[in-house]
Amino acid sequence: MLMAQITDIHLGFDPDNPAEFNRKRLDQAIKMICEMDPQPDLLLATGDLVDRGDQESYRRLESALSVVPFPVHMCLGNHDLRAPFRKQFPDVPTVDGFVQYEVDLPELRLLFLDTLEEGRHGGSFCETRAAWLSERLSEENSKPTILVLHHPPIESGIDWMNTHPDEPWVARLADTVAGHYQVKGMITGHLHRNISTWWRDISLAICASTAPQVALDLKPIDPENPDGRNMIVADPPAIALHWWNGRQLVSHFDTAEEHVMLARYDENLQPLVRALLAERPK
């Protein structure tokens, strides 16, 4: 099972520009994903799909994603708004007004969580959403399950983007997944950087954005002292590939740009390939 991921698209940041920078970056990422061999089984778009929650940006997002030849599954981030999203994508399931749903695959079960609290930058996960997740986890405890959400419930070390471990929503999510050992991984976005870590004994993969990235700076930040540090950088648009190998989730991160090729598989490298494969158990 191979899952591609894009996140933090922020379409509509430059709303009146038909050649918007973020749309160009999104198109680069989609083109790269669609041309992959092997082709992904599905595409995850993990929130901050648009920048201002406006209907026109969701319409343009639907147009951009229409070229993807395999299923696209979305969740919401803090820049999204539920009402215009649901109007543009009425087929995306909801429960109690939240964009939460299950995708049951032959090898995996994906549970999409809604961590949006409109008007708040950080995550949220109320009792209603937690009850839905608890029911889904309790009804099927043998199939490997991946949680897909926008906000990672971790301290990243990037001070101005951190989630504090004592935030109530983090504790509620932790209590809900506790003891459900079928949860094998979490896939998120939000931080605009590639990060791999563990949370509550669950692997956590954070994909960088198709929109510009957050600068890597682990110094504490003082809200009273603008110190001129870099905060947003125009690194190439990012994608992730998550491979479920039947035992664990393996995440690869890449950028949607032309890579300089230094070696190709030809007769010169054939002896190396043969030797490496010969080392494996028969």
C-alpha positions as CSV (number, residue, x, y, z in Angstrom):
1,M,0.0,0.0,0.0
2,L,1.5,3.3,-1.1
3,M,0.0,6.6,0.0
4,A,1.2,10.0,-1.3
5,Q,0.7,13.1,0.8
6,I,0.5,16.8,0.2
7,T,-0.3,19.3,2.9
8,D,-0.5,23.0,3.8
9,I,-1.4,24.1,0.3
10,H,-2.7,27.5,1.3
11,L,-4.4,28.1,-2.0
12,G,-5.7,31.6,-2.3
13,F,-3.0,33.3,-0.3
14,D,-2.7,35.6,-3.4
15,P,-6.4,35.4,-4.2
16,D,-6.6,37.8,-7.2
17,N,-3.6,36.4,-9.1
18,P,-4.4,33.7,-11.7
19,A,-0.8,32.7,-11.7
20,E,-0.6,32.4,-7.9
21,F,2.7,31.1,-6.5
22,N,1.0,28.5,-4.2
23,R,-1.0,27.2,-7.2
24,K,2.1,26.7,-9.2
25,R,3.8,24.9,-6.3
26,L,0.7,22.7,-5.9
27,D,0.7,21.8,-9.6
28,Q,4.4,20.9,-9.4
29,A,3.7,18.5,-6.6
30,I,0.6,16.9,-8.2
31,K,2.5,16.4,-11.5
32,M,5.3,14.6,-9.7
33,I,2.9,12.4,-7.8
34,C,0.9,11.5,-10.9
35,E,4.0,10.5,-12.8
36,M,5.4,8.2,-10.2
37,D,6.1,4.5,-10.9
38,P,4.7,2.7,-9.1
39,Q,1.7,4.9,-8.9
40,P,0.4,5.6,-5.4
41,D,-2.9,4.0,-4.4
42,L,-4.2,7.2,-3.0
43,L,-3.4,10.8,-2.2
44,L,-3.8,12.4,1.3
45,A,-4.3,16.2,1.5
46,T,-3.8,16.9,5.2
47,G,-5.2,20.4,5.8
48,D,-4.7,24.0,5.3
49,L,-6.0,23.2,1.9
50,V,-6.8,26.9,1.3
51,D,-5.5,30.0,3.0
52,R,-8.7,32.0,3.9
53,G,-11.4,29.4,3.8
54,D,-13.1,31.0,0.9
55,Q,-15.4,29.2,-1.7
56,E,-13.4,30.3,-4.7
57,S,-10.2,28.8,-3.4
58,Y,-11.9,25.5,-2.7
59,R,-13.3,25.6,-6.2
60,R,-9.7,26.1,-7.6
61,L,-8.5,23.3,-5.3
62,E,-11.1,20.9,-6.7
63,S,-9.9,21.9,-10.2
64,A,-6.3,21.3,-9.3
65,L,-7.0,17.9,-7.8
66,S,-9.2,16.8,-10.7
67,V,-6.2,15.5,-12.7
68,V,-5.2,13.0,-10.0
69,P,-6.1,9.5,-11.3
70,F,-6.5,7.8,-7.9
71,P,-8.6,8.6,-4.9
72,V,-7.9,11.8,-2.9
73,H,-8.8,12.0,0.8
74,M,-8.7,15.3,2.7
75,C,-8.8,16.6,6.2
76,L,-9.1,20.1,7.5
77,G,-6.5,22.5,9.0
78,N,-6.6,25.7,10.9
79,H,-6.8,27.9,7.7
80,D,-9.9,25.9,6.5
81,L,-13.6,26.6,7.1
82,R,-16.0,23.7,7.3
83,A,-19.1,25.3,5.6
84,P,-17.4,26.3,2.3
85,F,-15.3,23.1,2.2
86,R,-18.5,21.0,2.6
87,K,-20.3,23.0,0.0
88,Q,-17.5,22.3,-2.5
89,F,-16.8,18.7,-1.5
90,P,-20.2,17.4,-0.4
91,D,-19.1,13.8,-0.8
92,V,-16.5,14.0,1.9
93,P,-18.2,12.3,5.0
94,T,-18.9,14.3,8.1
95,V,-20.2,13.3,11.6
96,D,-21.9,15.8,14.0
97,G,-20.6,18.6,11.7
98,F,-17.0,17.5,11.8
99,V,-15.0,16.2,8.9
100,Q,-14.2,12.9,10.4
101,Y,-14.5,9.6,8.5
102,E,-13.1,6.1,7.8
103,V,-11.5,4.7,4.7
104,D,-11.3,0.9,4.9
105,L,-8.6,-0.5,2.6
106,P,-7.6,-4.2,2.1
107,E,-4.4,-3.8,4.1
108,L,-5.1,-0.8,6.3
109,R,-7.8,1.3,8.0
110,L,-7.5,5.0,7.8
111,L,-9.3,7.3,10.3
112,F,-9.4,11.0,9.3
113,L,-9.7,13.4,12.2
114,D,-10.9,17.0,12.3
115,T,-8.6,19.0,14.6
116,L,-9.9,22.4,13.4
117,E,-11.2,25.0,15.8
118,E,-12.2,27.9,13.6
119,G,-10.4,31.1,14.7
120,R,-7.6,29.2,16.5
121,H,-4.2,28.4,15.0
122,G,-3.5,25.4,17.2
123,G,-5.3,22.1,17.2
124,S,-8.6,21.1,18.9
125,F,-10.2,17.7,19.6
126,C,-13.5,18.0,21.6
127,E,-15.5,15.3,23.4
128,T,-17.7,14.7,20.4
129,R,-14.8,14.1,18.1
130,A,-13.1,11.9,20.7
131,A,-16.2,9.8,21.2
132,W,-16.4,9.1,17.4
133,L,-12.7,8.0,17.4
134,S,-13.2,5.9,20.5
135,E,-16.1,4.1,18.8
136,R,-14.2,3.4,15.6
137,L,-11.2,2.1,17.4
138,S,-13.2,-0.1,19.7
139,E,-15.2,-1.7,16.9
140,E,-12.1,-3.0,15.0
141,N,-9.0,-3.7,17.0
142,S,-7.2,-6.2,14.8
143,K,-6.7,-4.3,11.5
144,P,-3.7,-2.0,11.3
145,T,-4.9,1.6,11.6
146,I,-3.4,4.9,10.6
147,L,-4.7,8.3,12.0
148,V,-4.7,11.1,9.5
149,L,-5.0,14.7,10.9
150,H,-3.6,18.2,10.3
151,H,-2.1,19.1,13.7
152,P,0.7,17.0,15.2
153,P,0.3,16.7,19.0
154,I,4.0,17.2,19.7
155,E,6.5,19.8,20.6
156,S,8.6,20.3,17.5
157,G,11.3,22.5,18.9
158,I,10.3,25.3,16.5
159,D,9.1,27.6,19.3
160,W,6.5,29.7,17.5
161,M,4.9,26.6,15.9
162,N,5.0,24.4,19.0
163,T,2.1,22.5,20.5
164,H,2.3,22.5,24.2
165,P,2.0,18.9,25.7
166,D,-0.4,20.1,28.3
167,E,-3.0,21.4,25.8
168,P,-6.3,19.8,26.6
169,W,-6.9,18.5,23.1
170,V,-3.6,16.6,23.2
171,A,-4.5,14.9,26.5
172,R,-7.9,14.0,25.1
173,L,-6.4,12.5,21.9
174,A,-3.9,10.5,24.0
175,D,-6.6,9.2,26.3
176,T,-8.7,8.1,23.3
177,V,-5.9,6.1,21.6
178,A,-4.5,4.6,24.8
179,G,-4.5,0.8,24.7
180,H,-5.4,0.6,21.0
181,Y,-2.4,-1.1,19.7
182,Q,-3.8,-1.4,16.3
183,V,-2.9,2.2,15.7
184,K,0.4,1.9,13.9
185,G,1.1,5.5,12.8
186,M,-0.1,9.0,12.4
187,I,0.3,11.2,9.3
188,T,0.0,15.0,9.8
189,G,1.1,18.4,8.4
190,H,0.8,21.9,9.9
191,L,4.5,22.5,10.7
192,H,5.6,23.2,7.1
193,R,8.7,21.0,7.7
194,N,9.5,17.3,7.3
195,I,9.7,15.7,10.8
196,S,9.7,12.1,11.9
197,T,9.2,11.2,15.5
198,W,7.1,9.1,17.9
199,W,4.1,10.0,20.1
200,R,2.7,7.7,22.7
201,D,4.5,4.7,21.1
202,I,3.0,5.6,17.7
203,S,5.1,6.6,14.8
204,L,4.4,10.2,13.6
205,A,5.3,11.5,10.1
206,I,4.9,15.2,9.5
207,C,5.1,16.3,5.8
208,A,6.4,19.7,4.8
209,S,4.2,22.0,2.8
210,T,3.6,22.5,-0.9
211,A,3.4,26.2,0.1
212,P,6.6,27.8,1.3
213,Q,8.3,26.2,4.3
214,V,8.9,27.2,7.9
215,A,12.6,28.0,8.5
216,L,14.5,25.6,10.7
217,D,15.4,27.6,13.8
218,L,15.3,26.0,17.3
219,K,16.1,29.1,19.3
220,P,13.4,30.3,21.7
221,I,11.4,33.2,20.4
222,D,10.5,36.3,22.3
223,P,7.1,37.8,21.4
224,E,8.3,41.2,22.7
225,N,11.6,41.2,20.7
226,P,11.4,40.8,16.9
227,D,15.0,39.6,16.2
228,G,15.0,39.4,12.4
229,R,15.3,35.7,12.2
230,N,14.1,33.8,9.1
231,M,10.6,32.5,9.5
232,I,9.3,31.5,6.0
233,V,11.6,30.2,3.2
234,A,10.9,29.4,-0.4
235,D,12.3,25.9,-0.4
236,P,10.8,23.7,-3.1
237,P,7.2,22.2,-2.7
238,A,7.3,19.0,-0.6
239,I,5.5,15.7,-0.9
240,A,5.6,12.5,1.2
241,L,5.2,8.8,0.3
242,H,4.0,6.5,3.0
243,W,4.6,2.8,2.3
244,W,2.7,0.2,4.4
245,N,4.9,-2.9,4.0
246,G,2.5,-5.2,5.9
247,R,4.3,-4.6,9.3
248,Q,5.0,-0.9,9.7
249,L,4.6,2.5,8.1
250,V,7.7,3.7,6.2
251,S,7.7,7.4,5.2
252,H,9.8,9.0,2.5
253,F,10.0,12.7,1.9
254,D,10.9,14.5,-1.3
255,T,10.7,17.8,-3.1
256,A,8.8,18.5,-6.4
257,E,11.7,19.8,-8.4
258,E,14.2,18.5,-11.0
259,H,16.8,16.4,-9.3
260,V,20.3,16.4,-10.7
261,M,21.1,12.8,-11.7
262,L,24.6,11.5,-10.9
263,A,24.1,7.8,-11.7
264,R,21.6,5.6,-13.5
265,Y,21.0,1.9,-13.4
266,D,23.0,0.6,-16.4
267,E,25.5,-2.2,-17.1
268,N,28.1,-0.3,-15.0
269,L,25.9,-0.5,-11.9
270,Q,24.5,-4.0,-12.6
271,P,27.2,-5.8,-10.6
272,L,26.5,-3.7,-7.6
273,V,22.7,-4.4,-7.8
274,R,23.4,-8.1,-8.2
275,A,25.7,-8.2,-5.2
276,L,23.3,-6.3,-2.9
277,L,20.4,-8.5,-3.8
278,A,22.5,-11.7,-3.4
279,E,23.1,-10.7,0.3
280,R,19.5,-11.1,1.2
281,P,18.1,-14.2,2.7
282,K,16.8,-16.7,0.1
